[in-house]
């Protein structure tokens, strides 16, 4: 079946001498694998390989097999051409972390159109927002992915509920029984970030690098606990090295 959809490239690996197999989060079909032949050959146009880099946003015409596990792309074009992402290390590292998170978190063949729409807008905003505003983007992405997949954090920070419990995924009056521990200032900062809907407001939630990565690691541990298929996010160390 020939059909059209939009996609976010999550990963591309070399296949044979000239081809790639790309994992793409599509709006219509969820995460799917696509064989793209000849894209690495000397005769191929270089921009086709560029379009298959992680976090690329593309419009696709595809050959989709109803019961197949590997499909083919007939045509593809950029849905958004990044202006800053590839040249700025911080934005690029955030984008790679976010794309890998989707790769590790999402099951294959499960459409998530609302999450797709959020993720697409997220990558566009990451490319266009001022540099000072992007530090909280990875944590915000984790929060929103968790919410879209049905694992939203319960409650909010208060003097009566100053702790965040990993097991229950909720603010609590009592200290958690097991690590990692989130409490007081970090729990309050996260509570301020969770309900935000406008990207320009993210910079208004103040936290240092140590607190931010403590919260990112907590969220990843939370997802590992509550999902059965998520594997470690390898790009976290790179993100931690460049994001201050």
Order of alpha helices (4+ residues) and beta strands (2+ residues): beta-beta-beta-alpha-beta-beta-alpha-alpha-alpha-beta-beta-beta-alpha-alpha-alpha
